[in-house]
């Protein structure tokens, strides 16, 4: 019993010593000597037919350190590919991380990884599936999409939310390689798949889908304008604190999801009166709640994105007035960054309706006395716009 209670030895003793030695270096030359010696050691260990696979994950982390510090780690490509198929989960994940750092999707050795990925995508262990999807999003190129695409689409209905989220990310990666869908993505109903994922009961999956929708809507918003009622409904749920508290940040309900939704609504409402009218009430409510929520930076970030959404969608006099009022808090802030954001937001309001700039003239002119040259330049640009 006493032996079981003893603290285990550090499994990464050599890695700890390496990190400590690098941290204590007094010059680049000394660091290079240490890493060169480490590279020689790793070359011998990884080329040994009697390689101790139980230390494979440590070797992979050490390889990443060598690569990170500018030394050639190509000697580890093949060992990393071999360790990626290791049954030990930690070794597999370490090898996957190393491969995503050492290779890109254009590298010829990625082809040797496909069978391992296909096997892992079919695994009963959701951690293995999630890890394979992360690697898929990094290393699968246009020539290999067809090999994994059916399995990625199947994983959109996986019982684990972490797998569904990463499947959405993989689909976005495939779309970015074939945005016209004239290659491996031809015939894939991506819009339908993303609409389904948007309605997922897990906020993390929904948030990942918002990223994908934003990329697609930036290229062509028309097919997604029908989603405006759904997006405003989601925004309403977020603002009214219906998401789990784990998504709160400084008492603001899921602020990063709010920002994603505002950016997406901005794209969908640009130049479209019907879409802008559908979202106007909820955008206004989001702006007011964020402005009244306190002085934390994340609240100002929501205010800024809400103001940009107001100015970039079809003009609404009530929303413009609320936006002009909310911007005052940014311009009068003691933070240079917040002042800059306030001036940028006011410039956007002024381009839509110059009359709202008059009430802020004194605060804007005061910014000229600030010692920050960037802020002064932005102020002058705004004054030119106002005149």
JOQUILIN-V444679 format. One record per residue. N is the residue number from 1. SS is DSSP state (a for helix, b for strand, c for the rest). PSI is psi in degrees with one decimal (none if undefined). OMEGA is omega in degrees with one decimal (NA if undefined). Layout:
[[N & SS & PSI & OMEGA] [N & SS & PSI & OMEGA]]
This chain:
[[1 & c & -42.2 & 179.7] [2 & a & -34.8 & 178.7] [3 & a & -34.8 & -179.6] [4 & a & -28.3 & -177.5] [5 & a & -11.3 & 179.9] [6 & c & 142.1 & 179.0] [7 & c & 133.2 & -180.0] [8 & c & 155.3 & 177.1] [9 & c & 150.7 & 177.5] [10 & c & 123.7 & -176.8] [11 & c & -21.3 & -174.8] [12 & c & 47.2 & -175.8] [13 & a & -45.4 & -178.7] [14 & a & -35.7 & 176.9] [15 & a & -41.9 & 178.0] [16 & a & -42.8 & 179.7] [17 & a & -38.6 & 178.7] [18 & a & -48.4 & -179.3] [19 & a & -41.5 & 178.8] [20 & a & -42.8 & -179.4] [21 & a & -40.9 & 178.7] [22 & a & -40.9 & -179.4] [23 & a & -25.8 & -177.7] [24 & c & 1.3 & -179.7] [25 & c & 141.5 & 178.8] [26 & c & -6.5 & 179.5] [27 & c & 162.6 & 178.2] [28 & a & -35.3 & -179.7] [29 & a & -41.4 & 178.3] [30 & a & -40.8 & 177.7] [31 & a & -44.3 & 179.8] [32 & a & -39.3 & 178.8] [33 & a & -42.3 & -180.0] [34 & a & -45.2 & -178.2] [35 & a & -37.4 & 178.1] [36 & a & -41.5 & 176.9] [37 & a & -37.4 & 178.4] [38 & a & -41.0 & 178.4] [39 & a & -43.8 & 178.6] [40 & a & -41.9 & 178.9] [41 & a & -45.7 & -178.6] [42 & a & -37.0 & 177.4] [43 & a & -44.6 & -180.0] [44 & a & -45.4 & -176.6] [45 & a & -46.5 & -174.7] [46 & a & -21.5 & 177.8] [47 & a & -4.1 & -179.2] [48 & c & 123.5 & 178.7] [49 & c & -24.2 & 179.6] [50 & c & 34.8 & -178.4] [51 & c & 129.8 & 176.8] [52 & c & 98.8 & -175.8] [53 & a & -19.4 & 177.9] [54 & a & -19.2 & 177.1] [55 & a & 12.1 & -177.1] [56 & a & -41.6 & -178.0] [57 & a & -36.3 & 176.8] [58 & a & -43.1 & 179.6] [59 & a & -39.2 & -179.8] [60 & a & -41.0 & 178.5] [61 & a & -39.5 & 178.5] [62 & a & -36.3 & 175.6] [63 & a & -43.0 & 179.1] [64 & a & -40.4 & 177.3] [65 & a & -45.2 & -179.7] [66 & a & -44.4 & 179.3] [67 & a & -41.8 & -178.8] [68 & a & -34.7 & -177.0] [69 & c & 16.7 & 169.2] [70 & c & 15.0 & -180.0] [71 & c & 149.1 & -176.9] [72 & c & 124.9 & 179.4] [73 & c & 24.7 & -177.7] [74 & a & -21.8 & 178.3] [75 & a & -18.5 & -175.6] [76 & a & -0.8 & -176.7] [77 & a & -53.9 & -177.1] [78 & a & -46.8 & 176.0] [79 & a & -36.9 & 178.7] [80 & a & -40.6 & 176.7] [81 & a & -38.6 & 179.0] [82 & a & -41.9 & -179.3] [83 & a & -21.3 & 177.9] [84 & c & -22.8 & 178.3] [85 & c & 8.7 & -179.6] [86 & c & 139.2 & -179.5] [87 & c & -20.9 & 178.2] [88 & c & 123.9 & -173.2] [89 & a & -43.0 & -178.6] [90 & a & -39.0 & 177.0] [91 & a & -43.6 & 179.3] [92 & a & -47.7 & -178.8] [93 & a & -40.0 & 178.5] [94 & a & -40.1 & 178.3] [95 & a & -40.2 & 178.1] [96 & a & -44.4 & 178.8] [97 & a & -43.4 & 179.1] [98 & a & -43.7 & -178.5] [99 & a & -39.6 & 179.3] [100 & a & -23.7 & 177.8] [101 & a & -30.5 & -174.5] [102 & a & -32.7 & -174.0] [103 & c & 166.6 & 166.4] [104 & c & 175.4 & -172.4] [105 & c & -12.8 & 179.6] [106 & c & -9.3 & -175.5] [107 & c & 139.3 & -175.5] [108 & a & -25.0 & -177.5] [109 & a & -13.6 & 179.4] [110 & a & -30.6 & 179.3] [111 & a & -33.3 & -179.2] [112 & a & -11.9 & -177.5] [113 & a & -14.7 & -171.2] [114 & a & -45.6 & -178.7] [115 & a & -39.1 & 177.0] [116 & a & -43.3 & 179.1] [117 & a & -43.2 & 179.5] [118 & a & -41.6 & 178.5] [119 & a & -42.9 & -178.0] [120 & a & -32.4 & 177.6] [121 & a & -21.3 & 178.2] [122 & c & 0.3 & -173.9] [123 & c & 152.8 & 174.7] [124 & c & -13.4 & 179.5] [125 & c & 115.7 & -174.5] [126 & a & -27.2 & 178.3] [127 & a & -39.5 & 177.9] [128 & a & -43.6 & 179.8] [129 & a & -44.9 & -179.7] [130 & a & -40.9 & 178.5] [131 & a & -41.2 & 179.1] [132 & a & -36.3 & 178.9] [133 & a & -36.0 & 176.9] [134 & a & -45.2 & 178.6] [135 & a & -38.3 & 177.2] [136 & a & -41.0 & -179.2] [137 & a & -17.3 & -177.4] [138 & a & -38.3 & -166.1] [139 & a & -9.7 & 179.9] [140 & c & 119.4 & 179.5] [141 & c & 179.1 & -177.1] [142 & a & -35.5 & -177.0] [143 & a & -18.4 & -174.9] [144 & a & 0.4 & -177.4] [145 & a & -44.7 & -176.4] [146 & a & -27.0 & -178.2] [147 & a & -33.8 & -174.2] [148 & a & -13.7 & -173.9] [149 & a & -47.6 & -179.2] [150 & a & -40.3 & -179.4] [151 & a & -36.4 & 178.3] [152 & a & -42.7 & 178.7] [153 & a & -39.5 & 177.6] [154 & a & -36.2 & -176.5] [155 & a & -8.2 & 173.8] [156 & a & -18.4 & 178.9] [157 & a & 19.2 & 179.2] [158 & c & 145.7 & -179.1] [159 & c & -20.0 & -179.5] [160 & c & 130.4 & -176.6] [161 & a & -31.5 & -179.9] [162 & a & -32.5 & 177.8] [163 & a & -44.5 & -179.9] [164 & a & -41.3 & 179.9] [165 & a & -45.1 & -178.1] [166 & a & -26.6 & 174.6] [167 & a & -39.5 & 175.8] [168 & a & -42.6 & 179.1] [169 & a & -37.3 & 178.1] [170 & a & -40.7 & 178.2] [171 & a & -39.8 & 177.2] [172 & a & -40.7 & 177.1] [173 & a & -43.4 & 179.3] [174 & a & -41.7 & 179.5] [175 & a & -41.0 & -178.1] [176 & a & -25.1 & 176.5] [177 & a & -20.2 & -179.4] [178 & c & 64.8 & -174.3] [179 & c & -27.7 & 179.5] [180 & c & -8.2 & -178.3] [181 & c & 44.7 & 176.7] [182 & c & -2.3 & -179.4] [183 & c & -123.0 & -176.7] [184 & c & -20.8 & -179.4] [185 & c & 5.8 & 179.7] [186 & c & 130.8 & 178.4] [187 & c & -5.4 & 179.1] [188 & c & 125.6 & -179.9] [189 & c & 72.5 & -173.4] [190 & a & -40.1 & -179.3] [191 & a & -42.9 & -180.0] [192 & a & -42.5 & 179.9] [193 & a & -40.1 & -179.3] [194 & a & -35.0 & 176.0] [195 & a & -40.8 & 178.0] [196 & a & -43.7 & -179.4] [197 & a & -30.6 & 179.3] [198 & a & -29.6 & -178.6] [199 & c & 9.4 & -179.1] [200 & c & 144.2 & -177.9] [201 & c & -18.0 & -179.2] [202 & c & 124.0 & -178.8] [203 & a & -31.5 & -178.2] [204 & a & -38.2 & 178.1] [205 & a & -43.2 & 178.7] [206 & a & -40.7 & 180.0] [207 & a & -40.6 & 177.2] [208 & a & -36.9 & 179.1] [209 & a & -35.5 & 177.6] [210 & a & -39.8 & 177.3] [211 & a & -44.8 & -179.5] [212 & a & -43.4 & -180.0] [213 & a & -35.8 & 179.8] [214 & a & -40.5 & 178.1] [215 & a & -44.9 & -178.9] [216 & a & -41.5 & -178.0] [217 & a & -28.1 & 178.1] [218 & a & -31.8 & 179.3] [219 & a & -39.4 & -178.2] [220 & c & 97.2 & -175.2] [221 & c & -20.8 & -172.1] [222 & a & -47.2 & -177.1] [223 & a & -12.5 & -174.0] [224 & a & 1.8 & -178.4] [225 & a & -24.4 & 177.3] [226 & a & -14.5 & -179.8] [227 & a & -5.3 & -176.1] [228 & a & -47.1 & 177.1] [229 & a & -39.7 & 179.1] [230 & a & -41.7 & -179.2] [231 & a & -39.8 & 177.2] [232 & a & -33.6 & 176.3] [233 & a & -41.9 & 177.0] [234 & a & -43.6 & 179.5] [235 & a & -38.7 & 178.2] [236 & a & -44.5 & 178.6] [237 & a & -40.3 & -179.4] [238 & a & -50.0 & -176.2] [239 & a & -33.7 & -179.6] [240 & c & 12.6 & 172.5] [241 & c & 38.7 & 179.7] [242 & c & -6.8 & 176.1] [243 & c & 159.1 & 178.6] [244 & c & 150.0 & -178.1] [245 & a & -17.2 & 178.3] [246 & a & -21.1 & -179.1] [247 & a & -4.2 & 178.7] [248 & c & 151.4 & 175.0] [249 & b & 114.0 & -176.4] [250 & c & 45.5 & 176.2] [251 & c & 2.7 & 173.8] [252 & b & 130.7 & -176.9] [253 & c & 116.0 & 176.2] [254 & c & 60.2 & -173.5] [255 & a & -33.6 & -177.8] [256 & a & -31.4 & 173.8] [257 & a & -38.4 & 175.7] [258 & a & -45.1 & -178.4] [259 & a & -42.2 & 177.7] [260 & a & -43.3 & -179.5] [261 & a & -42.2 & 179.5] [262 & a & -41.0 & 178.5] [263 & a & -40.9 & -179.5] [264 & a & -43.1 & 178.4] [265 & a & -34.5 & 177.9] [266 & a & -42.8 & 179.0] [267 & a & -40.5 & -175.5] [268 & a & -26.2 & -177.5] [269 & a & -9.1 & -177.7] [270 & c & 118.2 & 177.1] [271 & c & 9.9 & -178.4] [272 & c & 108.7 & -175.1] [273 & a & -42.2 & -177.8] [274 & a & -46.4 & 179.4] [275 & a & -39.9 & 179.9] [276 & a & -39.5 & 178.6] [277 & a & -36.4 & -179.2] [278 & a & -31.6 & -176.1] [279 & a & -10.1 & -170.6] [280 & a & -48.1 & -175.7] [281 & a & -43.0 & -176.0] [282 & a & -35.1 & 176.2] [283 & a & -41.3 & 177.4] [284 & a & -42.5 & 179.2] [285 & a & -39.6 & 178.3] [286 & a & -42.4 & 179.0] [287 & a & -46.4 & -177.5] [288 & a & -42.9 & -179.5] [289 & a & -41.3 & -179.7] [290 & a & -40.3 & -179.4] [291 & a & -31.3 & -178.5] [292 & a & -1.6 & -172.2] [293 & c & -2.8 & -179.7] [294 & c & -174.6 & -172.9] [295 & c & 11.3 & -178.7] [296 & c & 149.9 & -176.0] [297 & a & -36.9 & -177.1] [298 & a & -32.0 & 175.5] [299 & a & -40.9 & 176.8] [300 & a & -34.1 & 178.5] [301 & a & -42.1 & 178.1] [302 & a & -42.5 & 178.5] [303 & a & -46.7 & -178.6] [304 & a & -46.4 & -179.3] [305 & a & -35.9 & 178.0] [306 & a & -41.4 & 178.1] [307 & a & -43.3 & 178.3] [308 & a & -35.9 & 177.1] [309 & a & -40.8 & 178.4] [310 & a & -43.1 & -175.0] [311 & a & -25.8 & -176.3] [312 & a & -12.2 & 176.1] [313 & c & -176.5 & -177.7] [314 & c & 131.8 & -172.9] [315 & c & 133.8 & 176.7] [316 & c & 112.4 & -174.0] [317 & a & -40.9 & -178.9] [318 & a & -43.2 & 179.1] [319 & a & -37.6 & 178.8] [320 & a & -39.3 & 178.4] [321 & a & -42.2 & 178.8] [322 & a & -37.7 & 179.0] [323 & a & -43.5 & 179.0] [324 & a & -37.0 & 178.8] [325 & a & -40.6 & -178.0] [326 & a & -31.2 & -177.9] [327 & a & -24.9 & -178.5] [328 & a & -38.5 & 179.9] [329 & a & -32.0 & 179.0] [330 & a & -45.1 & -176.1] [331 & a & -34.1 & -177.3] [332 & c & 4.0 & -179.5] [333 & c & 154.6 & 176.5] [334 & c & -11.2 & -179.4] [335 & c & 130.3 & 178.8] [336 & a & -39.8 & -179.1] [337 & a & -44.1 & -179.5] [338 & a & -37.1 & 176.2] [339 & a & -43.7 & 179.8] [340 & a & -44.7 & 177.7] [341 & a & -40.6 & 179.2] [342 & a & -42.3 & 178.5] [343 & a & -39.8 & 177.9] [344 & a & -42.9 & 179.7] [345 & a & -41.6 & 179.2] [346 & a & -36.2 & 176.4] [347 & a & -39.2 & 178.4] [348 & a & -39.2 & 177.6] [349 & a & -42.6 & -177.7] [350 & a & -35.1 & 178.8] [351 & a & -29.8 & 179.2] [352 & a & -45.4 & -178.5] [353 & c & 101.6 & -175.2] [354 & a & -22.7 & -173.9] [355 & a & -25.1 & -176.8] [356 & a & -8.9 & -179.4] [357 & a & -22.8 & -173.6] [358 & a & -41.0 & -176.2] [359 & a & -13.4 & -178.7] [360 & a & 8.8 & -173.7] [361 & a & -43.9 & -177.0] [362 & a & -45.2 & -179.8] [363 & a & -36.5 & 179.6] [364 & a & -43.8 & -180.0] [365 & a & -34.4 & 177.5] [366 & a & -28.7 & 179.8] [367 & a & -20.7 & 179.0] [368 & a & -21.0 & -179.7] [369 & a & -1.8 & -179.9] [370 & c & 141.5 & -179.5] [371 & c & -9.6 & -178.8] [372 & c & 115.5 & -177.6] [373 & a & -38.3 & 179.6] [374 & a & -40.4 & 178.7] [375 & a & -39.2 & 177.9] [376 & a & -43.0 & -179.9] [377 & a & -42.5 & 179.1] [378 & a & -37.4 & 178.9] [379 & a & -43.3 & 178.6] [380 & a & -41.2 & 177.4] [381 & a & -40.1 & 179.2] [382 & a & -40.7 & 179.0] [383 & a & -37.7 & 176.2] [384 & a & -42.3 & 179.1] [385 & a & -40.8 & -177.8] [386 & a & -31.5 & -177.9] [387 & c & none & NA]]
